[in-house]
Amino acid sequence: MGYQVGRICYGTEAEAVNSVMTQVVPTIDKDGVLHHPVFNGRTWTYKQQGHEYTVKPTFPQCDPNEYTNAGREIGISMLGAFVVVWIIRAVISTLKILKERDEE
């Protein structure tokens, strides 16, 4: 199972956390101090008011192949529809040719 962030399914939790934390916008408090998340090699931390907090977001689980499977199902359905249309056109074309031969 993967970890979903938006519409993207990441294979590992670390990839999902990195994706989210790198998009966090830094803030400046009223004293002019810059607050932003920092990666210390293993975990993400956030310093605020002299305290350091470990950031541990949670994500819903997802199947990394979900969109691939959905695409395959749609593709097979469309291929089937194209084959049916092609067969109908071939039959109609064959009937027209036979009709023209009968008229000659």
Residue pairs with C-beta under 8 A, 6 or more apart in sequence:
1 61
1 62
1 63
2 9
2 10
2 11
2 12
2 16
2 61
2 62
2 63
2 64
3 9
3 10
3 12
3 13
3 15
3 16
3 59
3 60
3 61
3 62
4 10
4 16
4 59
4 60
4 61
4 62
5 16
5 19
5 20
5 59
8 19
9 62
9 63
9 64
9 66
9 67
10 16
10 19
11 64
13 59
16 57
16 59
17 44
17 55
17 57
18 39
20 57
21 37
21 39
21 44
21 55
21 57
24 36
24 37
26 34
26 35
26 36
27 34
27 35
27 36
28 34
28 35
29 35
35 46
35 47
35 48
36 46
37 44
37 45
37 46
37 55
38 44
38 45
38 46
38 47
43 54
43 55
43 56
44 54
44 55
45 52
45 53
45 54
45 55
46 52
46 53
46 55
47 53
63 69
